[in-house]
């Protein structure tokens, strides 16, 4: 269940007697460390109150598309981007039909259209409704769309009939939700990832650094671990918890990051991802004591830091080497130059001119370029972008 730690689960509840089990599901998800936000259809509100779900989840429950108060707190598009998984439990026959045919006629259906996250449904309905040819046709459409189907189970139903159509128990749903995050593309591989800024000391109290929070690199480390890799995360000074199953090496200066990376490559790694915003220069001299204010001007002489990712790409034990490029203009052209000059296998570039992607944001959007191809990963949470990038890396690495 550790795969659900910190995962953002958007729980959609549709109308049906099994809606009461959604209350227990919220608790179970939170118990294993997931963050939960609840969206209810009008039908669901007939069976269980939004207040109950709000009290359990600790967050306002979203029920309508055109609610200015809810939109002001977290708009529906924001909610769609926020989710790592959209889980609909229970999913009624009516909702399955609407989802299969791409309707956007209420908040939950619209969110499903707007999200880039995986969608899973736990159907719950009368056994005759489940067996009906329309429902079964819709099921096929949903499976073809890549929507994950949890259950349904079989047994005696609230209506007194016996058969398939019961919603799975919350613990079974929890288990299957955890498996959504278990994609073993990099099993047995050692992935080394750099993250965060570096900090170049001027004197004991001052330094040169940049705005990197480490979020992108840490999300990649988590995604690589979930893909089955052994992960070493070489992190600059950031304030983030270490993702589970990840070995973390903390460094401060670029030269320390260089040493840690070279050691990891020397020991053997299969994939190297340079997400860190490494300071290109460092002060030539670090003063032993705090520099005192005296003259009108002081001059700082800087010397170039080693280029870590380029050195990794030149190493005799060269892993599959992926760089990042943070650009504010001519984003793709500059990234292509770095791909060639640093002799990389792949580069992921982000436009960091705005505040909604790149440095310190929870979201990102990337153009990933490799010799002979590219792929755009549109705006999504860093967790989702990381998962998509790790999938791309795994495919290119195996080619
Ligand atoms: O940490 P976050 O707040 O989540 O922000 C994420 C990010 C914006 C930092 C990340 O998405 C990103 O773009 N990282 C690369 C930042 C950067 O330094 O780009 P660059 O274009 O200057 O460097 C190109 C590549 O060379 C990068 O892979 C960098 O790690 C590497 N490099 C740069 C200099 C150096 N001395 N050694 C290096 O290895």
Boltz pocket constraint, residues with backbone or C-beta under 6 A from the ligand:
constraints:
  - pocket:
      binder: B
      contacts: [[A, 194], [A, 195], [A, 196], [A, 197], [A, 211], [A, 212], [A, 213], [A, 214], [A, 215], [A, 216], [A, 217], [A, 254], [A, 274], [A, 275], [A, 276], [A, 277], [A, 278], [A, 279], [A, 280], [A, 305], [A, 306], [A, 307], [A, 308], [A, 309], [A, 310], [A, 322], [A, 323], [A, 324], [A, 325], [A, 326], [A, 327], [A, 338], [A, 348], [A, 350], [A, 352], [A, 358], [A, 359], [A, 360], [A, 361]]
      max_distance: 6.0
